Amino acid sequence: MAKLVNKKNSIDDPNKLTGPEKAAVILLALGEDHTALWERLDDEEVKEISQAMATLGSVTAEAVEALMIEFVSGLAGSGAVVGSFEQTQKLLAAFLPKDRVDGLMEEIRGPAGRTMWDKLGNVNEAVLANYLKNEYPQTVAVILSKVKSDHAARVLTALPEDFALECVQRMLRMEPVQREILDKIEATLRTEFMSNLARTSKRDSHEMMADIFNSFDRQTEARFIGALEERSRESAERIRALMFVFEDLAKLDPGGVQTLLRAVDKDSLGLALKGASEPLREMFFSNMSERASKIMREDMESMGPVRLKDVDAAQMAMVQVAKDLAARGEIMLAGQGSDDELIY
């Protein structure tokens, strides 16, 4: 019998549960002594119920009884069930081969997708490129030929240029790949990549840290980057490449600049441009009307000396506006710290 617990935040209304969640509750309550029931399910049903079971949390005894009226006598004196990854894996292992259990748990924990190639399409391109750069170009060529073209393009962009070009040349010369070779590549990806990925955060840690660094003021950012370079130059360079800073606004095309100008506060704009490089400042002025440009220049001159931290705050605010516009699809942030551009 599955371990039964009572918690204040348990699910107490069975009507709030989906069909697979209800089935998961019943199978958890029955426990390992009734695994024959699982053998009547096909692979998709097992996977769907396993997914529900692993993320179920706790369910009150009352809700369990409501779902299992026909088994009330067998549940008398018990209580709630709790679903977890560990409980699910233990239960599946009682009646399924280890490789099938591992595959199902990988489906539950890892990126979504029915096939390995679908799953790879949901892996962050920087994370996937970081793994593939250590593989043979021919292997990478096979993998990229099996994923969607837009994702393959992003991965190639994230790979070292010479290595990416070699992979492209291999893809151009590629002949049909034998089934056994594909099976071997899939097995390697499952055991060496996906299984490790499932145990880590779905978001790349360097990407997360780049967002944090973007929120630092200029002096703090320089201090942390400098200190990090002394300990791990590779990490510092990767974070710097992922950061989107005020000067990267120079990559906007005229339409993107005008969209941004309409969205930012004019006082904040003047303060931000006060600390901008001359080329970036002129880029913004050239996308204003002559009258607006003249007024903005006069306003900036009348400000007199300004505090660096105020300029940093204004520039960070403009960067955030650009990111918000990109999130809404009004401009598109194609890449950070590279030759990619914000495209209107």
Secondary structure, DSSP 8 states (H G I E B T S, - for coil): -------TTSB--GGGS-HHHHHHHHHHHHGGGGGGGGGGS-HHHHHHHHHHHHT-EEE-HHHHHHH-GGGHHHHTT---EEE-HHHHHHHHHTTS-HHHHHHHHHHHHS---SSHHHHHTTS-HHHHHHHHTTS-HHHHHHHHHHS-HHHHHHHHHHS-HHHHHHHHHHHHT-----HHHHHHHHHHIIIIIIHHHHTS-SS-HHHHHHHHHHTS-HHHHHHHHHHHHHH-HHHHHHHHHH---GGGGGG--HHHHHHHHHHS-HHHHHHHHHTS-HHHHHHHHHTS-HHHHHHHHHHHHHH-S--HHHHHHHHHHHHHHHHHHHHTTSSEE--SSSS--EE-
